[in-house]
Amino acid sequence: MRAVRAAWRGPGRERDLVVQSLKAAGAALLAWVVARNLLGDPMALMAPWVALVLVQATVFGSLRQAGQQCTAICAGTLCASAAQAVTGDPLGALALSVPPLMLLANWPRFGDQGIYAATTAVFTLASGTVSASAVGHRVGQTVLGAVIGVAVNALVLPPVHLRDVRENLTALAREAGEVLHAIAAGLRDGEWDAETAGEWSRAAARLERRRDGLRSARDWSRESLRLTAGPLRGLRRGPLEAPPETDDDHWSRVSAHVTALTRALAVAADGDRTPGPPEAAVLRDYARLLDLVGDACKETAAVRPPGPDSGREAEMQELRGRLQDSLRDHAGDGSPHTAVLGTLLLQVENLWVELIPPPQDG
């Protein structure tokens, strides 16, 4: 019921699924009617079958699979018919034709459509109608179904996958901010041990998976725009342009810096490898700076991001200056915590550069 409500409420994955399902059903019905009336086939099986499976997630995918499936079905039909002519027996023809067709099904150029070569051979021999006219009829139905399936997908609300890119970018920005806020809370409360650092590392690993999802969504976006008529895209509700690919690079760098920060914290939590964290006052300043950087991440993820916050940026500058002074003091005193503080400050500086735009001249 939740999916039904989401599809009714507005554009989204659920509504896209409903649209594609109805398009596939409509393509199958149209192919059935055309095959019965034009080809005079009371069964009219192949045309609706092919039309149904070729209403794919992208128009380019439909066209590619149409070529693969038509080739596979033609190969299965011809191979089964030739085997029947040689053996004169359906069982012998099946034994002769199916093994090489199953090997052919594994050819990468067929993609996941290769299995249709073998299943078509089985259907051809089981139907008991193996003749030149029957072969031509079946091939004709296959081509008809492919044309109808591709045409329906391309001309009726063509699928354009731009929303997933936007959603993944928004989620990546929001989740990066949540990780930074979690780290800041732990540092401020003094809860910094190996177990806590491990939790932060696992949260950063989820950012890596989100980056993989973003790359996959970007690939779908590119493919969905191929062979999709521009005027027909206007029939789709929602944004007609995906965010620029430079946004992918930007947030990939941000998530990489967050991951590097969690690694540095995990190393610093290991007392056998480092002398331990800096003093509590320095960590509180550092935690506050991470909070502000996390706020910048989450504001970017908002539907309507707020404008520049001069008060926040001034506070960040002040905290940054205090931390740099603390680093100089640690280095001057020969403190064993200098390396740890320097590493942590480097990571937040990297995030600062990515998230806080430089002031405009003039």
Secondary structure, DSSP 8 states (H G I E B T S, - for coil): -HHHHHHHHSSSHHHHHHHHHHHHHHHHHHHHHHHHHHS--SS--HHHHHHHHT--SSHHHHHHHHHHHHHHHHHHHHHHHHHHHHHSSHHHHHHHHHHHHHHHHT-GGGGGGTHHHHHHHHHHHHHT--SHHHHHHHHHHHHHHHHHHHHHHHHSS-----HHHHHHHHHHHHHHHHHHHHHHHHHHTT--SHHHHHHHHHHHHHHHHHHHHHHHHHHHHHHHHTT--HHHHTTS-S-SS---HHHHHHHHHHHHHHHHHHHHHHHHT-TTTSS----HHHHHHHHHHHHHHHHHHHHHTSSS-----HHHHHHHHHHHHHHHHHHHHHHHHT-TTHHHHHHHHHHHHHHHHHHS------
